[in-house]
Amino acid sequence: MTNEAALRSSMVGLALVMVLVWLWTQSLKKTVVTYAIGVSLIAGIVLPDWDFFDRSFSRWTYPVTAEERAAALSRKSQSSSRFRVYPMRMVVYVTVYGYAVYRWWMFVTK
């Protein structure tokens, strides 16, 4: 699955969650908070694996060079998995996103 397809399916899933939250709570505020949390989660999980974002933060303001594109292609051909697993990244994801989902759930169920 390409990055665009992953982003598209994630956004469709978020839209479904937003509809369920709206039907359950009838609250525009809770639906908007669900959207904000969902977009943040999607951005944190899907975007770092894109070639553009999978480089130094200081390089994000510059276009991808031919050397960076070639390096990204060689990394993709070496690994069959879409996501690269970094232990520190997983710890941060579980901590930050676990807390965000917990707070969102507490907010929605009030």
C-alpha positions in Angstrom: 0.0 0.0 0.0 1.4 3.4 -0.9 1.7 6.3 1.5 -1.2 8.2 -0.2 -3.4 5.1 0.1 -2.5 4.7 3.8 -3.3 8.4 4.4 -6.5 8.1 2.5 -7.7 5.0 4.4 -6.7 6.6 7.7 -8.7 9.7 7.0 -11.7 7.6 6.0 -11.4 5.7 9.2 -11.2 9.0 11.2 -14.3 10.2 9.4 -16.2 7.1 10.5 -15.0 7.5 14.1 -16.1 11.2 14.0 -19.6 10.1 12.8 -19.9 7.5 15.6 -18.8 10.1 18.2 -21.4 12.6 16.8 -24.1 10.0 16.9 -23.2 8.8 20.4 -22.7 12.2 22.0 -24.5 14.8 19.8 -21.7 17.2 20.6 -19.9 19.2 18.0 -17.2 20.1 20.5 -16.4 16.4 21.1 -16.5 15.7 17.4 -14.0 18.5 16.7 -11.7 17.3 19.5 -11.9 13.8 18.0 -10.9 15.2 14.6 -7.9 17.1 16.1 -6.7 14.1 18.1 -7.2 11.8 15.1 -5.3 14.0 12.7 -2.4 14.3 15.2 -2.3 10.5 15.6 -2.4 10.0 11.8 0.3 12.6 11.2 2.6 11.0 13.8 2.2 7.5 12.5 1.9 7.8 8.7 4.0 10.9 7.9 7.4 9.9 9.4 7.6 7.0 7.0 7.3 9.2 3.9 10.6 9.9 2.2 10.1 13.6 2.7 9.6 13.4 6.4 12.0 10.5 7.0 15.1 12.8 7.1 16.5 15.4 9.5 14.0 17.9 10.8 16.2 20.8 9.6 15.9 19.5 6.0 12.1 19.6 5.9 12.1 23.2 4.5 14.1 22.0 1.5 13.1 19.8 -1.5 14.2 16.2 -1.5 17.5 16.0 -3.4 18.4 13.3 -5.9 20.9 11.8 -3.3 18.2 11.6 -0.6 15.7 10.0 -3.1 18.3 7.4 -4.1 19.1 6.6 -0.5 15.4 6.3 0.3 14.9 3.9 -2.7 17.8 1.8 -1.6 16.3 1.5 2.0 12.9 0.6 0.6 14.4 -2.2 -1.6 16.3 -3.7 1.4 13.3 -4.0 3.7 10.0 -5.5 2.8 8.1 -3.9 5.8 6.4 -0.5 5.3 7.2 0.6 8.8 10.7 0.5 10.2 10.6 -0.3 13.9 12.8 1.8 16.2 12.6 0.9 19.9 12.8 4.5 21.1 10.2 5.6 18.6 7.8 2.9 19.8 8.3 3.9 23.4 7.5 7.5 22.6 4.5 6.5 20.4 3.0 4.3 23.1 3.5 6.9 25.8 2.3 9.9 23.9 -0.5 8.3 21.9 -1.7 6.1 24.8 -2.1 9.2 27.0 -3.8 11.2 24.2 -6.3 8.4 23.5 -6.9 8.0 27.2 -7.6 11.7 27.6 -9.8 11.7 24.5 -11.8 8.8 25.8 -12.3 10.5 29.2 -13.4 13.7 27.4 -15.9 11.9 25.1 -17.4 9.7 27.8 -18.1 12.6 30.2 
